[in-house]
Amino acid sequence: MVLLYKKRDVIGIQPMIMERKFPTWHFSMLNDKLRNEAIKEAITYYGVDNKVVLEIGTGAGLTAIYFAKHGAKVVYTCEMDEQLYHVAVKNIKENNFENIIKIYHMTSSELIKSGIMKEPPDVIFTETLDCGIVGEGFWSVAKDIRTIASSNTKIIPDIIKQYGFMIESEEIYNQNKISGNFNGIKLTHINDHSTTTYFPIRYNNFNVKTLSESMKINEYTYTTLEHGIRSSKFIAYRTGICHGIISYFQARMGPSIISNDLRDKGHWHQAFHPLQEPINVKAGNTYIMKINKNGSITIVSEKG
Ligand SMILES: C[S@@+](CC[C@H](N)C(=O)[O-])C[C@H]1O[C@@H](n2cnc3c(N)ncnc32)[C@H](O)[C@@H]1O
């Protein structure tokens, strides 16, 4: 058996014989009705009739087809995955939108550099968010958007808020680390490969003791230059051992949101950001944590 990790979240366990390169998470993503409805609501809210749209990341073509169906004049869309590109080309043709949707097997940087688009688009859409926001190339997509957008371009999503809370959960922490020895056998070198940024988990499947309220820990837009490092303040409401932070995002889609909030049952996992070493926290004390550009967290200070 092999565990297939791809860019978005964990994808499942499949027999080795079935291992394949296709990003299989696209099935669950396309079946995520909350996500799809929010995208449609954003398109209706902004209105795209006769507008020029740029989509970064075509996937199977669903969202480009939504834009075309809602009256866009032209939809430029690029997909860097070759298999998905071919899938989307066929889907676009099958839905008779090949005159409106111009699809390219390119990255967004390549498309922008190519000069194919002569003018800034009226609307830029991208849904390239992994569970912890930045893992699917957020910073390079943001740079591309800043290169091509004009001050009148509507960007969907326009803001992505990230929330998080401290937890005690040896079970989650141990998804990424081994501790102790195995009947005298030392295996700690595997910890050289532990994830230091964040990794996807289904929060509700684990034993967890929450240690703080859920707070807004970060805010992203595609047009703000560098976000740098942010600090977040958590006040512990229980005494315990903090293994890290659970985070989830809400990306605004017009009047609606797409989200991996643990109260919703969507296709995204939640993100767990482990501390390098667990820390003892005391109810009532304040903990300042740094949220780094790559999504890793570090404890900065504790105040009683
Ligand atoms: C999460 S899917 C969304 C697909 C489709 N827009 C939808 O919402 O159904 C994102 C897709 O974007 C592609 N992608 C990510 N970054 C890209 C980039 N910079 N340029 C082109 N494609 C990109 C990925 O390969 C993936 O297929």
The ligand as an SDF file (V2000), in Angstrom:
LIG
                    3D

 27 29  0  0  0  0  0  0  0  0999 V2000
   -8.3370   23.5030   -6.9570 C   0  0  0  0  0  0  0  0  0  0  0  0
   -8.2650   23.3180   -8.6800 S   0  0  0  0  0  0  0  0  0  0  0  0
   -9.6320   24.2690   -9.1690 C   0  0  0  0  0  0  0  0  0  0  0  0
  -10.0970   23.9780  -10.5650 C   0  0  0  0  0  0  0  0  0  0  0  0
  -11.2870   24.8010  -11.0380 C   0  0  0  0  0  0  0  0  0  0  0  0
  -10.9510   26.2120  -11.1120 N   0  0  0  0  0  0  0  0  0  0  0  0
  -12.4600   24.6230  -10.0950 C   0  0  0  0  0  0  0  0  0  0  0  0
  -12.6220   25.4770   -9.2000 O   0  0  0  0  0  0  0  0  0  0  0  0
  -13.1860   23.6440  -10.2170 O   0  0  0  0  0  0  0  0  0  0  0  0
   -6.8770   24.2920   -9.0370 C   0  0  0  0  0  0  0  0  0  0  0  0
   -6.1510   23.9150  -10.3110 C   0  0  0  0  0  0  0  0  0  0  0  0
   -5.2210   24.9450  -10.5660 O   0  0  0  0  0  0  0  0  0  0  0  0
   -4.0580   24.4060  -11.1340 C   0  0  0  0  0  0  0  0  0  0  0  0
   -3.0390   25.4200  -10.8760 N   0  0  0  0  0  0  0  0  0  0  0  0
   -2.5540   25.7870   -9.6670 C   0  0  0  0  0  0  0  0  0  0  0  0
   -1.7060   26.8160   -9.7900 N   0  0  0  0  0  0  0  0  0  0  0  0
   -1.6430   27.1110  -11.1190 C   0  0  0  0  0  0  0  0  0  0  0  0
   -0.9340   28.0880  -11.8710 C   0  0  0  0  0  0  0  0  0  0  0  0
   -0.1490   28.9750  -11.2850 N   0  0  0  0  0  0  0  0  0  0  0  0
   -1.0880   28.0860  -13.2090 N   0  0  0  0  0  0  0  0  0  0  0  0
   -1.9080   27.1920  -13.8160 C   0  0  0  0  0  0  0  0  0  0  0  0
   -2.5970   26.2460  -13.1540 N   0  0  0  0  0  0  0  0  0  0  0  0
   -2.4790   26.2120  -11.8110 C   0  0  0  0  0  0  0  0  0  0  0  0
   -3.9000   23.0640  -10.4570 C   0  0  0  0  0  0  0  0  0  0  0  0
   -3.1740   22.1600  -11.2670 O   0  0  0  0  0  0  0  0  0  0  0  0
   -5.3580   22.6350  -10.2580 C   0  0  0  0  0  0  0  0  0  0  0  0
   -5.7860   21.8010  -11.2790 O   0  0  0  0  0  0  0  0  0  0  0  0
  1  2  1  0
  2  3  1  0
  2 10  1  0
  3  4  1  0
  4  5  1  0
  5  6  1  0
  5  7  1  0
  7  8  2  0
  7  9  1  0
 10 11  1  0
 11 12  1  0
 11 26  1  0
 12 13  1  0
 13 14  1  0
 13 24  1  0
 14 15  1  0
 14 23  1  0
 15 16  2  0
 16 17  1  0
 17 18  1  0
 17 23  2  0
 18 19  1  0
 18 20  2  0
 20 21  1  0
 21 22  2  0
 22 23  1  0
 24 25  1  0
 24 26  1  0
 26 27  1  0
M  CHG  2   2   1   9  -1
M  END
$$$$
